[in-house]
């Protein structure tokens, strides 16, 4: 993978911390490791992962890796955060201290987007690291045509607490075809893959560092609710103990509801529901009409109402002739927002109203 960092910033950052001539070291490695410094000196590039790792090892024989890992986060652009953080799981250093420093350095309740990028990158890196550690077993699963099934079952997020369900595809297949040798082989192969200990992963450590800062914050003091909603949802899915539901000020959210997208509002509502159903239920019972009105308006629906049984919610919308081919998508999109915001009903119904045009009438 090709990755660039700002050379001038890097050299200025490292110069006060070492007695070695960093520029001379890089120059000496230019031919052997294909290190390239741009003509204007703005960027330094490593063109191959193996060579890049060699560069890292050489430069850190006498300098702590965690220091460089932390300083690099202050040098790269936000758009590169995901890529950068996807590589940290590859290296062994004091992750608790490192991610604590990262959170403290970038902490800003008016702009939390960098942490969304960091989460995405770190999670991707942890998945890749888990694959590399068990590559032979996953390759064998692929050879047997069962990679997708096995990868799904060993995934630590394959259990759904809210509905008390888990993914057990292979077990169900064995019940249907008990004499199928390939299914039994895949089951044995799945059991031979070590379960990942999430608490020891980079993504868990980063998530816990974020939770410890966010648990002291009420959402009325958060300007960047878009990023906050994604982070809060991620933390709860990572570990139910990372529950920020009590920090989601639903009353304050109502006063700012027009400032944010329905994606953000519905996600915050769902996170509040998952984390503290008592507080969520009380809020909904007191503000149901306002919520229904908001959902009707933001989903561009004609009608939205709870039926007389109070167990089902119905949405009706006008399906224009130009949208006929996307009718199912239009229905599902509305129901997703409604269900996420109000996940308290047994049934969700969507009806499209399709106007008829009589071209023969004057």
Helices and strands as residue ranges (DSSP letters): E 3-6, H 7-15, H 22-33, E 35-37, E 43-46, H 49-59, H 65-73, G 78-80, H 81-88, H 95-106, H 113-133, H 135-143, H 147-154, E 159-160, G 161-163, E 165-166, H 169-176, H 181-192, G 198-200, H 202-214, G 219-221, H 225-238, G 245-247, H 250-255, G 257-259, H 262-275, H 277-298, E 303-306, E 312-318, G 321-326, H 327-341, E 347-353
